[in-house]
Amino acid sequence: MSSDRAIFEADQLSKKHEDMLEILDERKTRLMASKTLWDKDVNSAIDHILRLKDESLTVDLLPSLSRCVKDEKIALQPFPPTLTMGACLELLPWLQSMLRKPKYEDYIVPVLDFLQAVANRWRRSEERF
């Protein structure tokens, strides 16, 4: 391998690394903004997700949203995140579009887990009446 080619490949690799760092930094900023909203009100975090239409942010937050829906122990905490059925329903069209044309296969599982958690949570509520 010539030294010119090695330098060229090193420059290309460095450029890709810088691009990835920018992507990850932007993702971190969006996650921090979502966390700030989450701490105030979970439903505000959902509004934020819907405004941005960022699939990676949505997938990052879905496991936490699923835990809020599934885990009734969370409701016993001093300041529980109150996730309404209405907020969950607002997410459905966005989640549906993510399932129709998923960017990555890994995005499918968190979406389906959340949908299952929502269905189970409010099905249980209906069974009580």
CYANA upper distance limits for C-alpha pairs under 8 A (distance plus 0.5 A):
  1 MET  CA      5 ARG  CA      7.15
  1 MET  CA      6 ALA  CA      7.30
  2 SER  CA      6 ALA  CA      6.85
  3 SER  CA      7 ILE  CA      6.62
  4 ASP  CA      8 PHE  CA      6.64
  5 ARG  CA      9 GLU  CA      6.64
  6 ALA  CA     10 ALA  CA      6.59
  7 ILE  CA     11 ASP  CA      6.64
  8 PHE  CA     12 GLN  CA      6.76
  9 GLU  CA     13 LEU  CA      6.63
 10 ALA  CA     14 SER  CA      6.57
 11 ASP  CA     15 LYS  CA      6.65
 12 GLN  CA     16 LYS  CA      6.80
 13 LEU  CA     17 HIS  CA      6.66
 14 SER  CA     18 GLU  CA      6.74
 15 LYS  CA     19 ASP  CA      6.72
 16 LYS  CA     20 MET  CA      6.70
 17 HIS  CA     21 LEU  CA      6.70
 18 GLU  CA     22 GLU  CA      6.81
 19 ASP  CA     23 ILE  CA      6.86
 20 MET  CA     24 LEU  CA      6.62
 21 LEU  CA     25 ASP  CA      6.47
 22 GLU  CA     26 GLU  CA      6.68
 23 ILE  CA     27 ARG  CA      6.69
 24 LEU  CA     28 LYS  CA      6.57
 25 ASP  CA     29 THR  CA      6.76
 26 GLU  CA     30 ARG  CA      6.80
 27 ARG  CA     31 LEU  CA      6.65
 27 ARG  CA     56 SER  CA      8.44
 27 ARG  CA     57 LEU  CA      7.57
 28 LYS  CA     32 MET  CA      6.61
 29 THR  CA     33 ALA  CA      6.75
 30 ARG  CA     34 SER  CA      6.64
 30 ARG  CA     57 LEU  CA      7.70
 31 LEU  CA     35 LYS  CA      6.58
 31 LEU  CA     57 LEU  CA      7.24
 32 MET  CA     36 THR  CA      6.76
 33 ALA  CA     37 LEU  CA      6.88
 34 SER  CA     38 TRP  CA      6.41
 34 SER  CA     45 ALA  CA      5.93
 34 SER  CA     48 HIS  CA      7.40
 34 SER  CA     49 ILE  CA      8.32
 35 LYS  CA     39 ASP  CA      6.59
 35 LYS  CA     45 ALA  CA      7.95
 36 THR  CA     40 LYS  CA      7.19
 37 LEU  CA     41 ASP  CA      6.53
 37 LEU  CA     42 VAL  CA      7.40
 37 LEU  CA     44 SER  CA      6.27
 37 LEU  CA     45 ALA  CA      5.60
 37 LEU  CA     48 HIS  CA      8.49
 38 TRP  CA     42 VAL  CA      4.97
 38 TRP  CA     43 ASN  CA      7.97
 38 TRP  CA     44 SER  CA      7.14
 38 TRP  CA     45 ALA  CA      5.56
 38 TRP  CA     81 PRO  CA      8.37
 39 ASP  CA     81 PRO  CA      8.43
 40 LYS  CA     44 SER  CA      8.14
 41 ASP  CA     45 ALA  CA      7.32
 41 ASP  CA     81 PRO  CA      7.26
 41 ASP  CA     82 THR  CA      7.81
 42 VAL  CA     46 ILE  CA      7.02
 42 VAL  CA     81 PRO  CA      6.36
 42 VAL  CA     82 THR  CA      6.92
 42 VAL  CA     83 LEU  CA      6.52
 43 ASN  CA     47 ASP  CA      6.85
 43 ASN  CA     82 THR  CA      8.16
 43 ASN  CA     83 LEU  CA      6.71
 43 ASN  CA     84 THR  CA      7.79
 43 ASN  CA     87 ALA  CA      6.45
 44 SER  CA     48 HIS  CA      6.69
 45 ALA  CA     49 ILE  CA      6.78
 46 ILE  CA     50 LEU  CA      6.75
 46 ILE  CA     87 ALA  CA      7.33
 46 ILE  CA     91 LEU  CA      7.92
 47 ASP  CA     51 ARG  CA      6.63
 48 HIS  CA     52 LEU  CA      6.75
 49 ILE  CA     53 LYS  CA      6.54
 49 ILE  CA     54 ASP  CA      7.35
 49 ILE  CA     57 LEU  CA      7.64
 49 ILE  CA     58 THR  CA      6.74
 50 LEU  CA     91 LEU  CA      7.66
 50 LEU  CA     94 TRP  CA      7.75
 53 LYS  CA     58 THR  CA      8.41
 53 LYS  CA     94 TRP  CA      8.19
 54 ASP  CA     58 THR  CA      6.74
 55 GLU  CA     59 VAL  CA      6.61
 55 GLU  CA     98 MET  CA      7.78
 56 SER  CA     60 ASP  CA      6.60
 57 LEU  CA     61 LEU  CA      6.78
 58 THR  CA     62 LEU  CA      6.48
 59 VAL  CA     63 PRO  CA      8.03
 59 VAL  CA    107 TYR  CA      6.69
 59 VAL  CA    110 PRO  CA      6.83
 59 VAL  CA    111 VAL  CA      7.75
 61 LEU  CA     65 LEU  CA      6.80
 62 LEU  CA     66 SER  CA      6.43
 62 LEU  CA    110 PRO  CA      6.57
 62 LEU  CA    111 VAL  CA      7.40
 62 LEU  CA    114 PHE  CA      6.96
 63 PRO  CA     67 ARG  CA      6.75
 63 PRO  CA    110 PRO  CA      6.84
 63 PRO  CA    113 ASP  CA      8.41
 63 PRO  CA    114 PHE  CA      7.70
 64 SER  CA     68 CYS  CA      6.86
 65 LEU  CA     69 VAL  CA      6.87
 65 LEU  CA    114 PHE  CA      7.73
 66 SER  CA     70 LYS  CA      6.50
 66 SER  CA    113 ASP  CA      7.53
 66 SER  CA    114 PHE  CA      5.44
 66 SER  CA    117 ALA  CA      6.50
 66 SER  CA    118 VAL  CA      8.12
 67 ARG  CA     71 ASP  CA      6.04
 68 CYS  CA     72 GLU  CA      8.22
 68 CYS  CA     74 ILE  CA      7.06
 68 CYS  CA     81 PRO  CA      7.52
 68 CYS  CA     82 THR  CA      8.43
 68 CYS  CA     83 LEU  CA      7.45
 69 VAL  CA     83 LEU  CA      7.61
 69 VAL  CA    117 ALA  CA      6.61
 69 VAL  CA    118 VAL  CA      6.79
 69 VAL  CA    121 ARG  CA      6.99
 70 LYS  CA    117 ALA  CA      6.17
 70 LYS  CA    118 VAL  CA      8.19
 70 LYS  CA    120 ASN  CA      8.48
 70 LYS  CA    121 ARG  CA      6.99
 71 ASP  CA     75 ALA  CA      8.22
 72 GLU  CA     76 LEU  CA      7.80
 73 LYS  CA     77 GLN  CA      7.61
 74 ILE  CA     80 PRO  CA      6.41
 74 ILE  CA     81 PRO  CA      8.05
 75 ALA  CA     80 PRO  CA      5.70
 75 ALA  CA     81 PRO  CA      7.91
 75 ALA  CA     82 THR  CA      8.25
 76 LEU  CA     80 PRO  CA      7.33
 83 LEU  CA     87 ALA  CA      7.28
 83 LEU  CA     88 CYS  CA      8.00
 84 THR  CA     88 CYS  CA      7.00
 85 MET  CA     89 LEU  CA      6.63
 85 MET  CA    122 TRP  CA      8.38
 86 GLY  CA     90 GLU  CA      6.72
 87 ALA  CA     91 LEU  CA      7.13
 88 CYS  CA     92 LEU  CA      7.33
 88 CYS  CA    118 VAL  CA      7.84
 91 LEU  CA     95 LEU  CA      6.61
 92 LEU  CA     96 GLN  CA      6.42
 93 PRO  CA     97 SER  CA      6.77
 94 TRP  CA     98 MET  CA      6.88
 95 LEU  CA     99 LEU  CA      6.80
 95 LEU  CA    111 VAL  CA      7.02
 96 GLN  CA    100 ARG  CA      6.76
 97 SER  CA    101 LYS  CA      7.07
 98 MET  CA    102 PRO  CA      5.68
 98 MET  CA    103 LYS  CA      8.21
 98 MET  CA    107 TYR  CA      8.34
 98 MET  CA    108 ILE  CA      8.31
 99 LEU  CA    108 ILE  CA      6.80
 99 LEU  CA    111 VAL  CA      8.14
102 PRO  CA    107 TYR  CA      7.12
102 PRO  CA    108 ILE  CA      7.44
103 LYS  CA    107 TYR  CA      7.81
104 TYR  CA    108 ILE  CA      8.14
105 GLU  CA    109 VAL  CA      8.43
106 ASP  CA    110 PRO  CA      8.27
107 TYR  CA    111 VAL  CA      7.16
108 ILE  CA    112 LEU  CA      6.71
109 VAL  CA    113 ASP  CA      6.52
110 PRO  CA    114 PHE  CA      6.63
111 VAL  CA    115 LEU  CA      6.77
112 LEU  CA    116 GLN  CA      6.59
113 ASP  CA    117 ALA  CA      6.65
114 PHE  CA    118 VAL  CA      6.69
115 LEU  CA    119 ALA  CA      6.65
116 GLN  CA    120 ASN  CA      6.56
117 ALA  CA    121 ARG  CA      6.47
118 VAL  CA    122 TRP  CA      6.81
119 ALA  CA    123 ARG  CA      6.37
120 ASN  CA    124 ARG  CA      6.61
121 ARG  CA    125 SER  CA      7.05
122 TRP  CA    126 GLU  CA      6.75
123 ARG  CA    127 GLU  CA      6.83
124 ARG  CA    128 ARG  CA      7.11
125 SER  CA    129 PHE  CA      7.79
